[in-house]
Each structure stands twice: as structure tokens, then as C-alpha cells.
Amino acid sequence: MNDSPDTTTKANEPQLCLQDVCCAYDGVPVLSHLSASISPGETICLTGPNGAGKSTLLKLLNGLIFPEQGTYLFEGTAITASLMRDHRYSKWFHQRVSFLWQNPDTQLFCSTVTEELAFGPIQMGLPSAEVRQRVDDALQALSIAHLRDRAPYSLSGGEKKRVALASLLTMNPAVWTMDEPESFLDAAGRAWLMEFLQALQRAGKTLIMATHDRELLQAFGQHTLALTPASSAQQAG
């Protein structure tokens, strides 16, 4: 039985589309008249100074906040507060679109790493055998099998970041949105991250990441959205 909503996305439609989007906090504009289209399998780097709205945009793409003006379409459907209150649609949407927070402490909340990785697939209603398989596969893919029984709060920053990424991997989302994925990683961890992101690209995933890291921008920044405070983005590439 297919639990996903009926969605009819035409082949030539973008996967994510922003149309004249405006957002503000306490009356202060953060995103102003932003329009952009992102195709399936595309990699986009969000650039710009602190306060330019990169994190705000990622939250909007994940249906955590909503534009005060304009429209955000995901696979042809306008994402609104009322739609996200529909549990069936919201559940389906969050299986398709994932969010890696800048600080993994914001994301991790379970008692053990294994429980953390299993949480999403359990919420998806997957059979227990498939949940275990997804957890085992993610532990191996992220080289954190030795951490499976550890409490996330007791891990190093780099270990927490890998666990956070693994918790998304078990959901197998189509779209990965990431707020400074390089944060909390040392040089070796950043080299590993580059390989992990390249593997996601080869798998056809859509990647949208906010980053200041020069190496990441050099490797993945062929297409960018350059944000400036209280202004619209400029698309390059």
C-alpha cells in the first residue's frame, strides 16, 4: 500500500521552486523577492555573509517556516502552513526532504546512536527487519559502527556530525539540505565529507548546502545562490 499523497509532477518541472519569496523576523526583512528553481539531482551552494538568510532559506525549504509573500513549490505543490498540518502529507514530505542542522546537538535527541538512526525509519512505518538493515547500512557507510551503543551527547563534535548525517541516510531522502555540513569536522573529517557528498551526487540526490568552506565551494560550487542581507539571491552557474 502506498501511503504517499497523490502528486503529479511533470517531467519538465523543477523539484523545488521559489517564486518571489519574502521572509522577515520581527518585521526585519531576511529574504526579499527571492526566485529560484532547482532540478532533481542538482547541487546548489548557498553563499553570503552571516545574516544573509542562508539558514532561513533552508528552514523554508524544509517546511519549518513559510514565506510572508510569494510561493514555495515542492514537486509542483505549494508548501503552506495548512498543508504541513496535514499529517499524511507532512510525513511524506519529510521523508523526501531532509535537514542537516549546523549544530548536531540541535538534531540528536535519542539515548543511543542506534536509536537515533532507527527513529526516522520507525516513524516511516517500515518493518523492523528493514529498520535494522537501514541502521546497519548507515553505521557502515559513515564508519561509526563502533559508536552504535554510545549516547550521542557523549560523542565528539565530529562524531556527532557523522551520526546526524547517518540519521538522514536511514531515511533515504531525495533532497539533502545542509547548514554548514563542514562544521565540527577536522581536516580528515572534511576530506571524508567531500567523498560522502560525491557519493550522494552519484546516487542522484539533490544537494543544497550553505557553506563558507573554500574547498567545498571549489568542489561543489558550480551552481550557487549568492545571498545578501535583505535582498534577493543571485544565481550563478
Buried (B, 14 or more C-beta within 10 A) or exposed (E): EEEEBEEEBEEEBBBBBBBEBBBBEEEEBBBBBBBBBBBBBBBBBBBBEEBBBBBBBBBBBBBEBBBEEBBBBBBEBEBBEEBBEEEEBBBBBBBBBBBBBBBBEEBBEBEBBBBBBBBBBEEBEBEEEEBBBBBBBBBEBBEBEEBBEBBBEEBEBBBBBBBBBBBBBBBBBBBBBBBBBBBBBEEEBBEBBBEBBBEBBEEEBBBBBBBBBEBBBEBBBEBBBBBBBBBBBEBEE
